[in-house]
């Protein structure tokens, strides 16, 4: 799975958690994301909201994120420089835009790459009692490739402010399978409060993990701490590194990855908002498995028998697209799953027959093998008349004796 991220001046209200991996097939474990306010060693003082599951999808591909912004109560234009791998196809594209005090309609109209998405208030997916709203727009039909997508937030009226825009794109290609979970909400984290988002049931063995965190309402110099599985990733992590009141940060958390994972946001003296969590678990390709079903007859006789070879392959994270048979004596035999071959086209002797399959990611299975014995064509025996006596013989007088024998060079 490849992750493309663009960090530009932005005011985006989001948290992106992406776990990348290079391991086995996609697991069927369920992943739960819950608010565990009040647990751990926190300085919690009240309940502060939760995030709700929006998408849980597995693709052969990955995730790309582009963000730009800046907090304003006027009109704004954001440039989202999206980069996805060449040849990738966009499967889903979502535009997230946080607002402050978006009380009613006719305050902001959103235009994405020249396409009018309508009134922002019609796209609110979550809000809280701290006057914050999170909006989501499905822009899949408008996102086709890598380019700079312009998002315009046109102010119509009212007192609302817009923070920025974040484009989240799920794409497909020949990368390993990736499970992507998107959870959304609008979580206000106040002074001396914490918020914990959990990701349970993850197959963590051998995975590479990367954590994205995007937050708005942040300020440089505040005492906020980000944890992954209890490991602090830094203090004052939301320091307006991406723009005024906005941060997009990325951390390698591979060494901390477990079956049950949590991301904890802790605020000491300056509140901010968190609205979207994305967890992606990428499973590097697993090679397929080859099986020889039968090689018959065995042994086989030249100039008499036709040998049938039958095999198949399975691939836990894709499909089998190619086959290969070879002989230890005659070399390459076939590239079909099943085929027949006259025994006369195989050399006399005991062959080790090898079979392997290839998956749609280009990986070959381990070869499996069986022995096959090819016997030469049967040579006819030779007959010999030793004697016929007496010759001539007289009726009513002689008894004729017939004596003969045979020889067989390759048998009896």
C-alpha positions in Angstrom: 0.0 0.0 0.0 1.3 3.4 -0.9 0.3 6.5 0.9 0.6 9.9 -0.7 0.3 12.9 1.6 0.5 16.6 0.8 1.1 19.1 3.6 0.1 22.6 2.7 -1.1 25.6 4.7 -4.4 24.2 5.9 -7.2 24.3 8.4 -8.5 20.8 8.5 -10.5 19.1 11.1 -9.4 15.5 10.9 -7.4 12.6 12.4 -6.0 10.1 10.0 -4.7 6.8 11.3 -3.2 4.6 8.6 -1.4 1.3 9.3 0.6 -0.1 6.4 1.7 -3.6 6.3 3.7 -6.2 4.4 2.4 -9.6 5.5 -0.3 -12.1 5.1 -3.8 -12.3 3.7 -6.5 -10.0 4.8 -7.9 -11.1 8.1 -11.5 -11.2 8.9 -11.2 -9.8 12.4 -13.6 -7.0 13.3 -12.1 -3.6 14.3 -14.0 -1.6 16.9 -13.4 2.1 17.5 -14.8 3.4 20.8 -14.5 6.3 23.1 -12.9 5.3 26.3 -13.3 8.5 28.2 -12.5 8.1 31.8 -10.0 5.2 31.4 -6.3 5.1 31.7 -4.3 7.6 33.7 -6.1 10.6 32.2 -7.1 13.9 33.6 -10.6 13.5 32.3 -13.3 15.8 33.6 -16.3 15.0 31.4 -17.6 13.0 28.4 -16.4 14.6 25.2 -18.0 12.6 22.3 -17.1 9.8 20.0 -16.4 8.8 16.4 -18.8 6.7 14.3 -18.0 4.1 11.7 -18.5 5.4 8.1 -16.6 3.0 5.8 -14.9 -0.4 6.3 -13.5 -1.4 2.9 -10.8 -3.7 1.6 -9.1 -2.9 -1.7 -6.0 -3.9 -3.6 -4.5 -0.4 -3.5 -4.1 2.3 -0.9 -4.9 5.7 0.5 -4.0 9.2 -0.6 -4.6 12.4 1.4 -4.3 16.0 0.3 -5.0 19.0 2.5 -4.9 22.8 2.4 -6.6 25.5 4.3 -6.6 28.5 6.6 -9.3 29.7 9.1 -11.4 32.5 7.8 -14.9 33.9 8.1 -14.7 35.1 4.5 -14.6 33.2 1.2 -11.6 30.9 0.8 -10.0 28.8 -1.9 -7.9 25.7 -1.1 -5.6 23.8 -3.4 -5.5 20.1 -2.8 -2.4 18.6 -4.5 -3.4 15.0 -4.8 -0.9 12.4 -5.8 -1.8 8.8 -6.5 0.3 6.1 -8.2 0.3 6.1 -12.0 -2.3 3.7 -13.3 -4.3 3.6 -10.1 -8.1 3.9 -10.3 -10.0 6.0 -7.8 -12.6 4.0 -6.0 -13.8 6.5 -3.4 -13.0 10.1 -2.7 -14.3 12.1 0.2 -13.9 15.8 1.0 -13.9 16.8 4.6 -14.4 20.4 5.7 -14.7 21.7 9.2 -16.6 24.8 10.1 -17.1 26.9 13.2 -20.5 28.3 14.1 -22.2 27.0 10.9 -25.6 27.6 12.4 -27.8 27.5 9.4 -28.1 27.3 5.6 -26.9 30.0 3.2 -23.6 30.7 5.0 -21.1 28.8 2.7 -21.5 27.3 -0.7 -18.8 24.7 -1.7 -17.4 24.3 -5.2 -15.0 21.4 -5.9 -12.9 21.6 -9.0 -15.6 23.7 -10.7 -18.5 21.5 -9.5 -21.0 23.0 -7.2 -21.5 20.7 -4.2 -24.2 22.9 -2.6 -24.8 24.4 0.8 -22.3 23.3 3.4 -25.0 22.9 6.0 -26.6 20.2 4.0 -23.5 18.1 4.4 -22.9 18.2 8.1 -22.2 14.7 9.5 -21.4 15.7 13.1 -21.4 18.7 15.4 -20.9 19.4 19.1 -21.9 21.9 21.8 -18.7 23.9 21.1 -20.1 25.3 17.9 -18.0 23.1 15.6 -19.3 21.2 12.6 -17.7 18.6 10.4 -18.9 18.2 6.8 -18.4 15.4 4.3 -18.8 15.6 0.5 -18.7 12.5 -1.8 -16.5 13.7 -4.7 -15.7 10.3 -6.2 -17.2 11.3 -9.6 -14.9 14.3 -9.8 -11.6 12.7 -8.8 -9.9 10.7 -11.5 -6.1 11.2 -11.3 -3.3 13.1 -9.7 -3.7 16.9 -10.0 -4.3 20.0 -7.9 -8.0 20.1 -7.1 -9.3 23.6 -6.2 -11.9 23.8 -3.4 -13.8 27.1 -3.1 -15.7 28.0 0.1 -17.9 30.9 -1.1 -19.2 32.9 1.8 -22.9 33.8 1.5 -23.7 35.2 4.9 -23.7 34.5 8.6 -21.0 34.3 11.2 -19.5 31.0 10.3 -15.8 30.3 9.7 -14.3 27.6 7.5 -11.0 25.9 8.5 -10.0 24.2 5.3 -10.4 21.1 3.2 -9.1 17.5 3.4 -9.4 15.1 0.4 -9.3 11.4 1.3 -9.0 9.1 -1.7 -9.1 5.3 -1.8 -7.6 3.9 -4.9 -7.1 0.5 -6.5 -4.1 -0.9 -8.3 -1.7 -3.9 -8.0 -0.5 -2.9 -4.6 -1.2 -5.4 -1.8 -4.7 -5.6 -0.2 -5.5 -2.9 2.2 -8.3 -2.6 4.7 -9.3 1.0 5.3 -11.7 2.0 8.1 -13.0 5.6 8.2 -14.6 6.9 11.4 -16.0 10.3 11.7 -17.5 12.7 14.3 -16.8 16.0 15.8 -14.9 15.7 19.0 -14.0 18.7 21.2 -11.1 18.0 23.5 -11.0 20.6 26.3 -8.5 21.7 28.8 -7.3 18.8 30.9 -9.2 16.3 28.9 -8.2 13.4 26.7 -9.8 11.4 23.9 -8.9 7.8 23.1 -9.8 6.1 19.8 -9.3 2.3 19.8 -8.6 -0.1 16.9 -9.1 -3.6 18.0 -8.5 -7.0 16.4 -5.6 -6.0 14.1 -3.3 -8.7 12.7 -0.1 -6.9 13.7 2.6 -9.4 13.0 5.2 -8.0 10.7 3.2 -4.9 9.8 4.5 -1.5 9.0 2.4 1.2 10.7 2.1 4.9 10.0 -0.1 7.3 11.9 -1.7 10.4 10.5 -3.1 13.1 12.8 -4.9 16.2 11.6 -6.5 18.6 14.0 -7.9 22.1 13.9 -8.2 24.8 16.5 -4.6 24.2 17.4 -2.0 26.6 18.6 1.8 26.6 18.8 3.1 26.3 22.3 0.2 24.5 23.7 0.8 21.5 25.9 -0.8 18.7 24.0 0.5 15.1 23.8 -0.2 12.4 21.3 0.1 8.7 22.3 0.0 5.5 20.3 -0.5 2.4 22.5 0.6 4.4 25.5 3.8 5.6 23.8 4.1 9.4 23.6 4.8 10.6 20.0 5.7 14.1 21.2 4.6 17.1 23.2 3.1 20.1 21.6 2.5 18.0 18.5 -0.2 20.3 17.3 2.0 23.4 16.8 0.4 25.0 13.7 3.1 23.3 11.6 0.8 23.2 8.6 -0.9 26.5 9.0 -2.6 28.8 11.4 -4.7 26.7 13.9 -4.1 23.6 11.8 -1.8 20.6 11.8 -1.2 17.5 9.7 1.4 15.2 11.2 2.6 11.8 10.4 4.4 9.3 12.6 6.0 5.8 12.1 4.4 3.7 14.8 5.5 0.3 13.5 7.4 -0.6 16.6 4.3 0.0 18.8 1.7 -1.9 16.7 -0.3 -4.5 18.6 -3.5 -6.5 18.1 -5.5 -3.9 20.0 -4.3 -0.3 19.4 -5.4 3.1 20.6 -4.6 6.7 19.8 -4.9 9.1 22.7 -5.0 12.9 22.5 -4.3 14.7 25.7 -4.8 18.5 26.2 -3.3 20.3 29.0 -4.0 24.0 28.4 -5.5 24.7 25.0 -8.4 22.8 23.4 -8.8 21.7 19.8 -11.1 19.5 17.7 -10.7 16.0 16.1 -13.2 14.8 13.6 -12.1 11.9 11.4 -10.1 8.7 12.1 -8.8 6.5 9.3 -7.2 3.1 10.0 -5.7 1.3 7.0 -4.1 -2.2 7.4 -2.2 -3.3 4.3 -1.4 -6.9 3.8 1.6 -7.5 1.5 1.0 -10.1 -1.0 0.9 -13.8 0.1 2.2 -16.2 -2.6 -0.3 -18.7 -3.9 -0.4 -22.4 -3.3 0.0 -25.1 -6.0 -1.5 -28.6 -5.9 -0.9 -31.5 -8.2 -4.3 -33.3 -8.5 -3.1 -36.2 -10.6 -0.6 -37.5 -13.1 -1.9 -40.7 -14.8 -1.2 -43.3 -15.8 2.0 -44.0 -13.8 3.9 -45.8 -15.0 3.2 -44.9 -18.6 4.4 -46.8 -21.7 5.8 -45.1 -24.8 3.8 -45.6 -28.0 0.8 -46.8 -26.0 -0.2 -44.3 -23.2 -1.1 -40.6 -23.1 -0.2 -39.0 -19.8 -2.8 -36.6 -18.2 -1.4 -33.9 -15.9 -4.0 -32.1 -13.7 -3.3 -29.3 -11.1 -4.7 -26.2 -9.6 -3.7 -23.2 -7.5 -5.3 -21.1 -4.7 -4.5 -17.6 -3.6 -5.8 -16.3 -0.3 -5.5 -12.6 -1.2 -6.1 -12.6 -4.9 -6.4 -15.0 -7.9 -4.2 -17.5 -9.8 -3.3 -16.2 -13.3 -0.5 -18.5 -14.5 0.7 -22.1 -14.3 4.0 -23.9 -15.0 4.9 -27.6 -15.3 8.4 -28.9 -15.8 10.2 -32.3 -15.9 13.5 -33.0 -14.2 14.5 -34.9 -17.4 12.7 -33.1 -20.3 12.5 -29.5 -18.9 9.5 -27.3 -19.7 6.2 -29.2 -20.2 3.2 -26.8 -20.2 1.8 -23.5 -18.9 -1.7 -24.8 -18.5 -3.4 -25.9 -15.4 -4.2 -29.3 -17.0 -2.9 -30.9 -20.2 -2.1 -34.3 -21.8 1.1 -35.5 -23.4 1.9 -38.7 -25.3 4.3 -40.9 -23.3 6.4 -41.1 -26.4 7.3 -37.4 -26.1 8.8 -38.1 -22.7 12.1 -39.7 -22.1 12.4 -43.2 -20.6 13.2 -43.0 -16.9 11.8 -41.7 -13.7 10.8 -38.0 -14.0 10.3 -35.6 -11.1 7.4 -33.5 -12.3 7.3 -30.0 -10.8 4.2 -27.7 -10.8 3.8 -24.1 -9.6 1.3 -21.3 -10.0 1.5 -17.5 -10.1 -0.9 -15.0 -8.6 -2.2 -11.6 -9.8 0.5 -9.8 -7.9 3.2 -11.6 -9.9 4.3 -14.0 -7.0 5.0 -17.6 -7.8 4.1 -20.4 -5.4 6.6 -22.9 -4.0 6.9 -25.8 -6.5 5.3 -29.1 -5.7 6.3 -32.4 -7.3 5.5 -36.0 -8.0 7.4 -38.8 -9.7 6.4 -40.2 -13.0 7.9 -43.4 -14.6 8.1 -43.6 -18.4 8.8 -47.1 -19.8 9.9 -47.8 -23.4 7.4 -49.0 -25.9 7.0 -52.8 -25.7 9.0 -54.8 -28.3 7.3 -57.9 -29.8 8.8 -61.2 -28.9 10.6 -63.5 -31.3 9.2 -67.0 -32.1 11.4 -70.0 -33.1 10.3 -73.4 -34.3 12.8 -75.9 -33.0 11.4 -79.0 -34.7 8.5 -80.7 -36.2 9.1 -84.4 -36.4 8.8 -86.8 -38.1 8.6 -85.0 -41.4 7.1 -86.6 -43.4 4.7 -88.4 -41.2 2.5 -91.3 -42.1 -1.2 -91.4 -41.1 -2.2 -94.2 -38.8 1.4 -94.8 -38.0 3.3 -91.6 -36.8 2.7 -89.1 -34.0 4.0 -85.6 -34.9 6.0 -83.7 -32.3 5.9 -79.9 -32.5 8.6 -78.0 -30.6 9.1 -74.3 -30.4 10.1 -71.4 -28.1 10.0 -67.7 -28.0 12.3 -64.8 -26.7 11.3 -61.3 -25.5 14.1 -58.7 -25.3 12.1 -56.4 -22.9 10.0 -59.0 -21.0 9.1 -62.6 -21.0 
